[in-house]
Amino acid sequence: MSDQASPETPKAPSRSSSTLSSWRASYRRYRNEHKWLGWGIPLAVVFLAFSYPWWGLEGPLAFVFNDGLGIDSDTLFNMSVYVMLALGLNVVVGYAGLLDLGYVAFFALGAYTLGWFGSGLFTNLDWHFLDTNASRLPGIHLSFWVVVLLAGAICALAGVLIGWPTLRLRGDYLAIVTLGFGEIIPDVFRNGDDIAGHNLTNGVRGLTLLDRPGFGERIHDASGGILPVRYTSLELRPWYFTVLAMMLITIFVNLRLRDSKMGRAWIAVREDEIAASAMGVPLMRTKLWAYAIGAIFGGFAGAVYGSFINGIFPTSFSFQISVIVLVMVIVGGMGNIWGVIAGAMLISWLNFRGLDKIGAWISDVPGVSNDFSIAKYKFGIFGALLVIMMLFRPEGLIPSTRRKAEFAEGEGQATLYDARA
Amino acid sequence: MATAETASRPSFERRLPISQILLWVAGAVLAALIGYWLIKNAVESPDRFLEVTLIGITNGSIYALVALGYTLVYGIIELINFAHGDNFMLGTFQTNGIVNDGSFQIPLFPTSFVLALPLGTAATASSSSGQKIYTILMCLFFSMLFCMVINVSIERIGYKPLRNQPRLVPLITAIGFSFILQDVGLVWKDAGPQPLPNILPTGNIFHWRGATYGWNDFIVIAVTIPLLIALSYLVRSTRSGKAMRATAQDMDASSMMGINVDRTISFTFALGGALAGAAGAIYALYIGTSKFDLGFRLGLFAFTAAVLGGIGNLSGAVLGGVVLGLIQAYTEGFWDARWTTTVIFSVLIAILVFRPSGLLGEQVPEGQ
């Protein structure tokens, strides 16, 4: 371990002369002179996000956002879910510095929690708790909001169970172990239709007819008809507002966690495990917390996503999702919430709509054949993004100052991951 | 590795914690159950057991070839080369082109155009045996060359500039390259399975009750073992092999001793790539089909084999490959093929958690 700069004064990074950094610096200066920007800008962004259906989906700017960029209700929802996923992974990868290549496992577990507690899978049971279905269906049907919390709890538990034996491993071994779990868990769901004769997951046929969120008659009436009795697949705005609210909670928790004692412990562990341990940071407990909290957000996102898609299939939880979420965190800037959100929005837009749109634009260029298909290049584009980011800007587009200093330091970290608790 | 150290130190009393003892007991019980299950199957249907074992060894030797690429690279720069499995997949595609189209092909990646060098190697199941032998040899040679060039270029473009970065940076780069290579395969051939005719000799070497062992199974072993002997000779007895072992031991010191570290690392990647290419050729000829996303799963299985044997340890990779092939064969033969992935990744996790040094231990610095 070579000498490192003290964390209070990160070394000036060597590659700080990019345009983006200088913009950031001048923005910082401007913000320091105008204090109200500190809460004004986030408030404006939240307002813009909530009012998007009125200015982006339809209304004055629809021709740019809805028609031009293809951000319709579906895409919008998917983007928001991926922002949540990326923020969850950011706790693990960005804050605590643990490379998790199996994050999709928690996404899947969250979705399947909804399948267990909010569908007709267990037909011979008849458990109901505040569910908002129109008629009394067989199976377990808990209120959607309870299921979301349950999904978070189950994922946290799974995170602890997975993390407890594995988090003592070195960085790259940990990556492999998490990848292994990311493959095992969907595989178990795939084969779960016959575990000792019990059908626990309905196997490859997947789960359909899932419960939808809703508030029930009483709250619907009490709120003057604003809060819907139950969400439908026709009216997509409530879905968007719900996931946006969950996203805001995620952002808030992320921010508060970063500045908490735990958050500082994560950063200390990330920067130098041995030094952190010598200073009295309990390594295992700190890492386990990071892993469990990251898992909670994965579970939330999974439950909402499953309900929106109204179908959970083991094939939809592949390694590619883990990597795409990782790309979001890396492209945006590990450890910086705003960077991660921007990265997640950009990459998920590219993933769901953008690449198709770009492909269509390219096909329209005269001289390009009509059968040009950009979908074929999806893997290559995301792979190339990873490689290019790692080669030229490993700290991400909008990095956290601290993370940037770490990368600029380079060699001092080479042995960081050799420590085994 | 830790146990060996502590055992040789006499003065300290070792006290095993309860959890450690429980773990060992659980492991022993599990091993006994698996042993009982295997023996029971062997006694019930010995011919089937023999057949499954032979399949396991044949598949295992392919895993061993791929695993060697992981272990060579890990031994020297401690990087899990995620792109290796996809490189292997490109080797199967190259072989496919050589057999089906009779030409060595270079995909001009972002476009779907292919530069083809005719070799006159197109063969079908009904070709003459001379033609078949020529085709098989060309498959091996060009597939090895192709994967070698890819592996070395990836190292030069992607890993070399990042050698001093935190370890996760090149690891993420490797994942990126894995995706890019997958895309190269997808654009080059199509998304569906790519079949090729069986040009390996048919017929059985021996036949015992229900169990058969064919010439095609034998060819897999017959190609693998000379390659392993050649590799072993290269690493043990040549100057480049010595340089490789020295670099693995201490990069700075070996560069001070006049070893060209960059070239040595490239040489290691070339060796790994060539083995992946050979494995790709054998796989395509033996299995008779391949697919663009084959490399990810198979690469991870091979990586598991490398970890199982002790990553960085060459004989360990071979042993791990064979053991993994057997695990897969027994799972598929006597239990349920649906659970293969789960079983193999559980083995990977169990090894990493309980014995990260693998079966043969971590002998990274000394080569083998």
Interface residues (C-beta under 8 A of the other chain):
Chain A: G97 L99 L101 P165 T166 L169 G171 D172 Y173 A175 I176 V177 L179 G180 F181 E183 I184 D187 V188 R190 N191 F319 V323 L326 I330 K376 Y377 K378 F379 G380 I381 F382 G383 A384 L385 L386 V387 M390 L391 P394 E406 F407 G410 E411 Q413 A414 L416 Y417
Chain B: E78 L79 I80 F109 P110 G158 P161 L162 N164 Q165 P166 R167 L168 V169 P170 L171 I172 T173 I175 G176 F177 S178 F179 I180 L181 Q182 D183 V184 L186 V187 F296 L300 F303 V307 D336 R338 W339 T341 T342 F345 S346 L348 I349 L352 V353 P356
